[in-house]
Amino acid sequence: MKDLQNTCRIAVVQAAPVMFDKEKGVAKVLSLIEECAANGAQLIVFPELMIPGYPYGMTYGFTVGSRTSAGRRDWKVYYDNSLLSQGVEMQRIIQCAVAHKVYVSLGYSERDSVTGTLYNSNMMIAPDGQALNHRKLKPTGSERVVWGDADRDYFPVMETPWGPMANLICWESYMPLARVALYQKGVSLYLSPNTNDNPEWQNTIRHIAIEGHCYFVNCNMYFTRSHYPETAGAEEEIARLPEVVCRGGSCVIDPFGHEASETVWDREAVIYADLDMQQVPASKMEHDVCGHYARNDVLHLTVQQEP
């Protein structure tokens, strides 16, 4: 493991998205980057699908064997407000990160530049303008009617002063081999943009931090039913949702499974924490999952190279 800068000041942004409005969503992200940088953050992490929001509870008119015209109109709104990975909106966000000399991780709905498919994606941005995209390998459950399986951008890793940094989106972290793909690359910062406020998730994030002996950054949204705009066909679905749709629960867990920050519920907040990065190598004394605690002669993961 290369030498790590001793401290990383991180900002974990538990924000409400501007639902289905990319222009206002981009403006909110830019404002939050500026705010976090002014407060000394070196790494700023946003939730899954911060732009243009997570359409929790919406079916888009899909049932087995049929669709509805109203659901198709709602999907088209979501499509129109998704971002191109190299489009003008993403370039504005990259330029903002460069201007403020910060690392940024942003969850967003990606619109493919060639096909009509959407992907649940995450962009990692460095202060020099480097941008690495990750597409969610397998959308969870009914997410599959909105986003496609990743066809590239499987496991990008960004080199930082605090060691290798990578991300898995929400339930990708329940794919054991996907976790190992990151451990094999020596990640010290494991980012988890997600929309998961289940109490069981809080156990998962501690397990992964211990398993990988890395910092686990748990970044969730907070949003309510009132954040939804008018839709063509989802009013009844939205009306059935609880007033608080996603409670948050964002936090940072250290390589020993302990809280490295507060855990925030039921409100928008920016969580700041100063991470002692020397805990990462120190924690590997008795357990290095892809080092001295591995048995590559018995168990070995081969990762498919990207097309």
Summary of the structure (lengths in Angstrom):
residues: 307
radius of gyration: 18.9
end to end distance: 28.7
largest distance: 58.7
contacts: 1035
relative contact order: 0.18
helix: 28%
strand: 25%
